């Protein structure tokens, strides 16, 4: 796959950032996650097979629209137009977003027919693992990939120091709404930057050190592999019925898919090792709606905390309804009272207790860890710049020798199913992807084009 970089430039905000906003202090929770970027790729097909040449003629106009609307959007999202200063601050210097234009020598359908997950990083404008300090790097990095058929893939790498999934969704929604302009009946999206005052960071970086120690204990050595398991609406409905119990009367599709994958990942580990290890599952929880009063969904920053459910068993297999109950219990403990304590005088002790508890279990050699994160209900498939909605919203594949067992849950294009991006050690993935019960409910690495056969090239 040849990806030719055609141009590189900085897209600056349409209006300068006022002097009093030039230094943006990150929140306490912004120091939580160990990865430098929140990567995502939006694939847009050429919807008309017979008009490829016409669409190619429109490419310059489309790229110009992307840049102009990005410039206008960055004025409102001014920290995203800056550079990382250190672990506490973003320098809002209006250097802009790093914007790359790339051309590809094949059609988008050729890639989507059977996407190679390890090649998706080629659609992104920067390396996802920083070899040195993040200081001086651009907060926002974007690559517009133009296929020979007129399709476009937009790859975004925005610093995880300022966006979580909900904040990334807010930025994309603002950018696409700006691009559509008067054609859109949706009001312009304005961000809220209150998180740094709600969870003020101290200069001693105590949470960062605690969280880095915790995440470090959860990494393992081996060879990772990523697979996509797509659960249609009919499968999630059946799983919800199976998981219903007196404790959880109405399980959500997120709960049942998470618990179902956890159940079979534990089984794969048991088959691989000959015995059942203690198992720890975590889920990142969006705090916006759990605060009193609830925060706007347009609040920027990492408003996340970690729900942890542990399963220490003998050789007996865990039931789906039992695992759903444990997950529901873990998430429900992160309620309004808990978040108030995170903001009060007890915050140091309560946050450290959670991080150390997870790290202690995760560091045990005989324990398995599975980390879940959800992109569901963030509306990424609504990202229309004026030429239609994306056919596929993509994460990235992994093949590292040092990795975490990680599961990212994403809505399917029609919003009625869940696409699970599962990264495990190769031997355990081999057992998982051949599990007959799992494959009864989920398709393994299906083509995104299979969702809608009317899509052209």
N, C-alpha and C positions, 0 to 999 in steps of 0.2 A: 504494500500500500504506500504510494508516494504522496506525501503531503508537502507541497511547495509553499514556503513562506514568501508572500508577495510584498508585504509592507508591514512596518511596525511604527506605531505613533502613540502619543499621549493625548487622550481626550480630556481636556480640561473643563471644569464647570463653566456654564454660560455666564455666571456672575461670580466675582471673587468672594471668598469667605471673609466675613467681618473679622477684624483683629482680635476681638474678645473671644472668638470661637476657634482660634488657631491651634490651641492645645486641648486635645480631647482625652480625658482620663478614663481608662477602662474600668469596668466594674470588678468586684470581687469574683463574680461568677465567670467573667471573661477569661480568667486564668485557669479554668477547670479542664479544658479538653487538650489532649496532647498533640493533635494534628494541626499543621499550620494553615490548611485551606479547607474550605467547604466546596468540593468540586461537583459540577453538574454539567451535563451536555443535553441540549434540546435539539432534536432532529426534526427538520421541516422538509417534507418532500415537495417535489414539483407535482402539483395536483393534476396537470394536464399533459398526458403522454405526447400529444400531437403539437404542443407549443413550446418545446424545449428551447428553440432558438429565441422565441419571444421572451421566455423567462430569463434566458441568459442576457438579453438586452436590458432587462430590468435589474440585473444584479448591481450595477453601479448605483442606481437609485436606492435600492434596498440598503446597501452598505452605507450610503450617505444618510439615510433615514436612521439607521442604527446609531451612527455617530452623533448626529444632531440631537436625537432624543436622549441619548446617554449623557451628553453635555448638559442638557436641561435638567435631567434627573439628578445628576451629581450635585447640582446647586442645593437641592433639598437634602441630599444624603452626603453632606460635606465631608464627614470623616472617611467616606469611601473614596474620596478624591485625594487622599493624603498618603503618607508613608508611615510605616511602623517606626516609632522612635526607640522604644524599649518595651519591657514587659508591663509598663504602667500607662504609657501614653501613645497616642497616634498624633503625628504632626500634620495638621490640616493645612498643608502648604499649597494646595491647588495644583500639585504636579499632575493630577488627573489619573485616569485609568490607563493602564498599559493595554493597548488594543492591537491585535495582530490580525491581518488578513491572510488566509491560506487557501490555496487551490488544490483540488484533488482530481486524480485522473480516472475517476469512475463515478458511477451513479450512486445515489444514496440507497437505492433499492438493492444494489449489489452488496453493500455492507450490511443492511438490515435483514437480508434474506437469512443469514446465519452469522450474527455479529460475533466477532472475536473480542471477548471482554478485555484481553490484554492489550489490544490496539487502541482502546478508547482514549488512553492518555495522549495519543497523537493529536486529538482534537482539542487539547487543552494548551493554554499559552505558557505554562511554566511547570517545572518539576514539583511534584507533590511532597517530596522529602527535602527539607532544607539541609544543605551540608554545613552551613554556618548559621550564625545568628540571623534572626528575622529583621534586625534593625536595618532600616534603609530600604526595605522591600516595599513594593506598591501594595496597597490594601486591595485594590481591584485589578484583576487581570482577565481579559476577555479575548477569545479567538473566534473569528467568524470564518468558518470553513465552507468554501463554495465547491459544490460537486459539479461535474461536467454537464449534468442533466438540468441544472438550475436549482437543485435542492440546496439547503443550507443547514449546517450544524453549528450551533452557538455554544461554545465551551466557556464556562465561567469558573474561575478560581478566585474566590474572595476570602480574605483572611478570616479564619475562625475566631480571631480575637474580637471581632465586631459583629459577626452573624452566626446564628444557629439556623436550623431549618426554617423556622417561622420568619425570622428576619430576612433570610435569603429570599423567601417567597414574597415578602413585602417589597423588597427592592425590585425583583423581576416584575411584579404586578405594577409598580410605579413606572418602570421603564417602558413596558408594553403599552400601558395606558397613555403615556406621553407620546409614544410613537404613533398610536392611532389617532390622537388629537381629537378634533371635532367630530370625527367619525364614530367616536366612542361616546356612549351615553353614561359612562362611569366617571365619577368625579376623580380628580387628581388625587393620588395617594401621598399623604404627608407623614413622614416618620416621627416617632417619639424617641427621644434619647434620654429618658429618665432613669434607665437602669443603673447608671453609674452613681446616681444619688440615692437610689433605693438600696443598692448593695455596694456601698463605698469600699474601695480597695485601700488597704494599708500599705505603707511603703516597704514593709518588711517581707512581703510576698510569701507569707506563711501558707496561704491556701495553695498557691502554685507549687510550693515544695511538697506539700502533703499529697496533692493530687498527682504530681509526677511520680512520687514514690509508689502510690497506689497503682497507677496505670503501668508502671514498670514491672510491678509484680505479676501483672496479668498477661504479659507477653510470653510467648513460648517459641522454641526453636523447632524447625522442621522444614517443610516446604508447603506453603499455602496454595490453595486453589479456590477460585470463585465460580459459583454456578448460580443460575437464576431458576427459581422455582415459582411458577405462576399459578396462583390459586384463583379459579373463576368464582363468580358469585354463587353458583350452585354448590361448590365445594365448601365455601365459608358458611353457607346456610346449613349444610349437613353437620359441619363441625360445631356450629353453635348449638344445634339440637343435641348433639352428643355430649357437649360440655355443660349443659344446663344442670344445675344442682340446687339444693335448698339454700346453699351459701351464695351461689351466683346464679340468679334466676334469669338474667338477660345478659349473657356474655357478649362482648363486642367482637367484631371480626378481627380486630387487632389482637385482642387477648387470645382468641382461639388459634389463630395462625402462629402467634408467638409460642404458645404453650405446645402446639402440635410439633413445631420445629424443634423446640427444646426437648420434648419427649424422644423424638427420633435421633437427635444428635447425641443424647445420652445413651441411647441404644447402640448407636454406631461406636461410641467410645467403649461401651461394655463388650461388644463383640471384638473390638480391636485389642483390648487389654485383658480379656478373660474374666474381668470382674467389674462391678459397678463402682465408680469413683464418686465421692461427694461432688455435687454439682452446684455451681453458682450462676445464676442468671441475673443480669441487670437490664433495666430499661431506662432510657433517658426520658424524663418527664418535663413537659412544658409547664412552667409555673405561672404563665400569664393569667389563665382562668382560675388558678387556685389561690390567687392573692385576694385580699379584702381591702378595697373593692377590686374587682378584676381589672387587669391592665388591658390596654388596647392591643389587639393582635398586631398592630403596626409598631409596637415597641421594639427597638433595635437592641442588639446585644445577645448574649448567651443567657437566656432566662431558663436555665435547665438545672435539674437536680437528678440524682441517681436513685432509682428504686431497685432494691436488691432482694431477690427471692432465692433461698438456698434449699437444696434437696440433698439430704444425707440419708442414703438408703442402703438396704442389704441387696440381695439379688432380685427382689421383687420389682416388677416393672411398674412405673408410675402411671396412674390413670390420667387421662386428659382433663377430666373435671377437677381432679385434685391439683394439677399443675395450674389450671386456670384460677382456681381458688387462691393458690399461693401468690400468683402474679397479681390478682386483684387486691389481695391483702397488702402486698408490698407497695403498690401504687397508691392505694387509699390512705396509707399512712402519711403521704405527702399532701397534707390538706392545708387549709387556711391557717390553723394554729401552728402547724409545723413551719410554714413559711414566715409567720410572724416571729417565731423564735430565731429563724435564720437571719432576720433583720434586727433582732434585739441584742441585748447584752450576752445572751447565751450562744451567739452565732459561732464563735470560735470553737467552743466545746462541741456543739451539735454537729457542725460540719466535719471537724476532725474525727469525731466518733464514727460517723458514717464512712469516711474515707479509709480510716484505719481498719474498720471492721471488714470492709470489702477486700482491702489489701492483705489482711491477715489470712483470710480464707483462700484468696487467689494465689498467695505465695506458697501454699502447701503443694508439694510435688504430686500428691495423689489426687488433687482436686482438679475438676474441669471448670472452665469459665466460658460463658457465652454472653456476649454483649449485644443488646438489641437497640436499634434507633429507628424511629418512624418518621417518614416524610409524608405520611398519609394526611389527606384533607388540607394540604397546603396549596392546592390549586395550580401546581406546576403545568398541568395539561391545559390550562386556560391562557397560557402565555402566547398571545396573538399580537404580533407586531404590525399586523395589517395584511398579512398574506396567509392567514390560517393558523390553526393550532398545531402544536407539535404532534408527530406520529409516535414519538418515543422520547421518554425522559430517562436519562441514563446515569448511573453511578459509574464506578470503574472496577476493573478486575485486579486481583492481587496474585503475585507468584513469589512473594518474599520468603526469605529463610528465617526471619524474625517477624512475628505477626501476632495478632489477637484473633480468636474466634469471634467473628463479627457478622451480624445479620442486619441489613438495612431493608426496611419494609416501605414499599412505594405503591401508590395507587396504580392500577392499570389504566390504560388510556380512556376507557369508557367509564371509569370510576366505580365499577361494580366488582372488582376483584383486587387481589394484592399480589404484587411481584416482589418476591423475597430474594435479595442478593446475599447469598450465604458464602462466607469465607471460612474454610476449615483446613486442617492438615490433610494432605493428600490421602493417606490411608483411610481416615475417617470419612472423607468426602466420597471415596469409592464405595463405601458401605451405604452411606446416606443416599447417593444417587441411584442405587440399585434396590432400595427398599420398596417392596411392592405396595405396602400400605400408603407410603408417602406418594408414590406415583399414581395411586388411585385418585388422589385429591389434587395433585399439582402436575403441571407439565414442566419438563426439564428443558431449559434453554430454548423455548419456542421462538420463532421469528416474530418480531414486533409487527411485521406485515400481515401475519395471520389474523390479526384482530380485525382488519378491514381490507378485504380483497379488492376494494374499489380504488385503492391508492395506486397512483401511477408510479413513475420513476422518481 
